[in-house]
Amino acid sequence: MDFALAKMRMCTTVMRVATFIAATVCAVAFWQAALPLSGPIVFPFSETYYARATASPSPADKIIWAQKAVDAAPRRAENWLLLAYAYQSVDHTVSPRAIGALRQSYSVAPFSPDAHDGRLQVVFSNWGAIPADIRRTAIREANLYVTREAGLTFMKKLAPTLHDANAKFAANLIVRARESRKEADWALNQTNINN
């Protein structure tokens, strides 16, 4: 009987210790996720590295943190886009390494909703420096994105800010094509309702 009681007490102690450890790990993970800039990095969360990169005042540190974000979650397009931004801020131009990171962003998730605005901004704002394959991919992304009202609003705001005539023409064409499709859809809908 004493052996069974001792065994039960030991199991209870082990369960308490395991619960304490699990609760501590969860609390630290929650703290790191909720306040990524406030404490040490215990877990390799992509979001924590991303937040540190965007908050870093040093362009060189931005690259380090952005690379860590990419290493932690290489399938997230916004991490690659962040790395492209970091390279661009250090190089003061759309350099080959920034193009490489932008290309990788499109490669891992060509229609990532978290990257639409940033990627389209980079591509259309630097139109002449962007290779043709990335411009074509951006046009496909923009055509898909404008099917959502947020995307159409974004492209309408972006188009007038563009300095490159070809970029402005492409952005306006995407907006006009979507608005024409919306009008055609509305007219077709009205015809179907009346029949």
N, C-alpha and C positions, 0 to 999 in steps of 0.2 A: 504494500500500500504506500509506503514512504517513497519507493522508487517511482510509482505512478504520479504521486503528488510533485515530486522533484522534477519529473519530466514535464508535467503540465506547467509548473512555474517557469522552467527554462523556455518553453515554447512561448509563454506569455511575454517574457522578457525579450526574447528575440523578435516577437511581433511588435512590441513597443519601440524597440530600437529601429527596426525596419520602417515603421510608420514615421518615426521622428526623422530619419534620413530622407525618406520620400517627401515629407512635408518641407524639409529644409531645401531640398533640390527644387521642388516646385516653387517655393517662395523666392529663391535666388533667380530661377528662370523667369518668373513673373516680374520681378524687380528689373532684371536686365531688359526684358521686352518692353515694359511700361516706361522705364526711364533709361534709355540706352546710353545717355551721355553722363549719367550720374555716378556710376560705379565701375568696378573692374569687370572685364569681360571674362566670364566663367565658361559660357557655352558659345560655340562658334555660330551664332545666329547671323544670318545674312542681314537681317534688318538692323541689328546693332551696328555692324560695320557700315552699312549704308548711311545710317544716321550720323555716325562719326565722320564719314567722308563729307557729307553735306554741311556739317557744322564746322569742319576744320578750316581755319583761316589760311593755312599754308597750302599752296598748290601741290607741293611735293608730298605732304601728308595726305592730301585728298587722293592722290594716286595710290598710296600705300593702303589706305582704308578701302578704297574702291576695289583694289585687287583682292583684298581679303574678302570683300562681299562676293566677288565673282568666284573665288575659290570655295566659299561656303555654299553658294547656290549658283552653279554655272548655267543652269537652265532658265534662269530668270532674266528676261530681256532688259529690265530696268537696271540690273546690276552692270551689264555690259554698256548700257547707255551712260550710266554714271561714270564708268571708266573712260568712255570717249570724251565726256565733258572734262574730266580731270586732265586727260592728255591735252585737250584743246586749251585749257587754262594755263598749263605749263608751257606748251609750245607756241601759244599765241596765234595759232592757225589750225586749220583742219589738217593735221599731219597724217602721215601714213599709219602711225599707230592709233590715232583717233579713228581713222577710216576703218582700220582692222577691228577695233572694238565695236564700232557702229555696225559693220557688216556682221559681226558675231551676234549682236543684238537681234538683227533680222533673221539670222540663221537659226537661233534657238527658239524664237517665237515671233514670226513675222506679223502676227495680228494681236499682239499682247495689249490688252486694254490699259495696262499700267504704263505702257511706254508710248502710246499713240502721240500724245501732245509733245513730249520731249523729242522724240525721233523726228516727227514731221517738222518741228521748229528747226532742228539742226539741219536737216536735209534742205528744206526750202530756203532757209536763211543763208546757206553756204552753197547754193546750187552749182555755181561754176567750179567749185573745188571737189564736188562729190562725183564719184565715178557713175557712169551711165547705168550700170546694173543696180546700184543702190537707189538711184533716182527712179528707175522703173518699179522697184519694189515699194518705194515710198508712195508712188502714184497709186499702186494697187491697194496699199494700206489706206491711203486717204479716201479712195473711192469706196472702200468698205466702211471706213469710219464715218463718212458723211451720211450713211444710211441711218445713223443715230442722230438725234437732234443735237446732242452735245458735240458731236463731230462736225456737223454742219456749222454750228455756232463758232467752233474753234477755227475752222478754215475760213469763215467769213471775217473773223478778226485778224487772222494771220495774213491773208492776201494783201491788204493795204500797207502792211508794214514791210513788205519785201522790196528790196532795192534792185535785185536782178530782174530784168524784164521777162526773161524766160520763166523764171520761178513764179513771178506774179501772174503771167499768162496761164501757166499750168494750174496754179491754185484757183484762179478765177474760173477756169474751164471746168474744174472738178465741181466747184460750187454751182455753176450754171447748169451743168449736166444733172446734178442731183435735184435742183429746183425744178428743172423740166420734167424729170421723172416723177416728182411729187405731184406736179400739175397733171401729168398724164394719168397717174394713178387715181387722182381725185376725179378726173373726168370719166374714167372708165368705171369707177365706183358709182358715180351718179347715173351712168347709163344702165348699169346693172340694177340699181335700185328702182329706176323708172320702168324697167321691163318686167 
